């Protein structure tokens, strides 16, 4: 089974302010970009992160071979229940997702 | 043309001194550096303190003050001391005066303070001039009044006002990362589209180039566009590194909201001038009808004590979740009884390091581990209570058996005392904008004598 990390150059996640997280998949090439765009639905991303699909902003950016997702943090940055101050750990979870 | 030099993404991260000297030799109109952001969490704004050591801040700031003296241009810092509170502006002023004295230099200093009295914000709430941004929490006058610090993010108007005083060094409280860079080109009459876009690309220094830790870049602004030049040996900007920087810490890679309008880079063109420099054109600025500034506020969310325990016994590693659940239930009962509390008065979390401490319920990977760490986090209304709850947790984490049938186990505490008091913890409570009739209404500009 192919995972996103097997064909993408880099997946990173970071806060976009204290209330949002943003994840960038740097696909690195047009074929990898096409494959990821085709086989990674926003529904699957929502299910992976257990958030509502309508809260996810998705950007497929062919000029950069990048797929980007932004969504509200499930816990506000630094809240008692927050586990990840900089929003670093969403990236490896997505990178390990099997592509259909 | 207006040339702005950006030494690095933040004061405290370090910069390449040779690259800085090369930049100054080229001739620059402004040196601009960011001093912080919310990215390190709410404690810094909550307490009004810097995340960086004073010694690092002083050393790096001194290098920039000396570079400024050589260049004969203004030096501006935004979001002084990580959070941009008034206390941090005063802190950096003190460091600046120390440096000037030690170096036998003189300079005219102006400050822009961004801190907001709670009354201004609660009045604005009543007047209906505060709006929630997407994913903002609910707010009320009580929440606003409970904040230990509230800051508003200054834009180019406040920085321009400071530049117009003829100050050599401008120390600003909270500003947008971009405003300190965009203010001068816009003041010089340059089209705000390229000015804001170049500022956004440049705000993290060489993060928009290869070798991002080298820091120093220049942005040359003109009416049609801007040119990015990284100055460290071996650092190159390419259309890819430059355009990709719009992705960084932005929910939308094409639109950027700022006080007074928004930037749209959907149709921007990125062109390599050579193997180091990139030229960008086609960025558009859309002014808004109302002038708004974003607010940030932090308040105390409780007091914490933590304990870390390491579990190496394979039987317990295999059953760690059950062990934790059992401890939580037994400890809660005991804490309520002995400290006369109800379960709503405090929270105890046991995060299993090695299993799902970073991602919690959404973790998808399972693996066999040699050991796990258990991070116990106790949160209560005051430190004494949090500490006492943690003390009641201590014997469980040290000796709790999975069943009554087994011998009493002992687990590894790395520290004595095992409990660590964390003091007050803070939370961000504002993700809102406030309308201002005049951009200076919520900011205080002072030229120091």
Boltz contact constraints between the chains, C-beta under 6 A:
constraints:
  - contact:
      token1: [A, 14]
      token2: [B, 249]
      max_distance: 6.0
  - contact:
      token1: [A, 15]
      token2: [B, 39]
      max_distance: 6.0
  - contact:
      token1: [A, 16]
      token2: [B, 249]
      max_distance: 6.0
  - contact:
      token1: [A, 16]
      token2: [B, 250]
      max_distance: 6.0
  - contact:
      token1: [A, 16]
      token2: [B, 251]
      max_distance: 6.0
  - contact:
      token1: [A, 18]
      token2: [B, 38]
      max_distance: 6.0
  - contact:
      token1: [A, 18]
      token2: [B, 428]
      max_distance: 6.0
  - contact:
      token1: [A, 19]
      token2: [B, 135]
      max_distance: 6.0
  - contact:
      token1: [A, 19]
      token2: [B, 431]
      max_distance: 6.0
  - contact:
      token1: [A, 20]
      token2: [B, 251]
      max_distance: 6.0
  - contact:
      token1: [A, 22]
      token2: [B, 251]
      max_distance: 6.0
  - contact:
      token1: [A, 24]
      token2: [B, 247]
      max_distance: 6.0
  - contact:
      token1: [A, 50]
      token2: [B, 362]
      max_distance: 6.0
  - contact:
      token1: [A, 59]
      token2: [B, 253]
      max_distance: 6.0
  - contact:
      token1: [A, 64]
      token2: [B, 244]
      max_distance: 6.0
  - contact:
      token1: [A, 68]
      token2: [B, 247]
      max_distance: 6.0
  - contact:
      token1: [A, 70]
      token2: [B, 251]
      max_distance: 6.0
  - contact:
      token1: [A, 72]
      token2: [B, 135]
      max_distance: 6.0
  - contact:
      token1: [A, 76]
      token2: [B, 428]
      max_distance: 6.0
  - contact:
      token1: [A, 78]
      token2: [B, 41]
      max_distance: 6.0
  - contact:
      token1: [A, 78]
      token2: [B, 42]
      max_distance: 6.0
  - contact:
      token1: [A, 79]
      token2: [B, 427]
      max_distance: 6.0
  - contact:
      token1: [A, 80]
      token2: [B, 301]
      max_distance: 6.0
  - contact:
      token1: [A, 80]
      token2: [B, 379]
      max_distance: 6.0
  - contact:
      token1: [A, 83]
      token2: [B, 358]
      max_distance: 6.0
  - contact:
      token1: [A, 83]
      token2: [B, 360]
      max_distance: 6.0
  - contact:
      token1: [A, 84]
      token2: [B, 358]
      max_distance: 6.0
  - contact:
      token1: [A, 85]
      token2: [B, 41]
      max_distance: 6.0
  - contact:
      token1: [A, 89]
      token2: [B, 358]
      max_distance: 6.0
  - contact:
      token1: [A, 89]
      token2: [B, 359]
      max_distance: 6.0
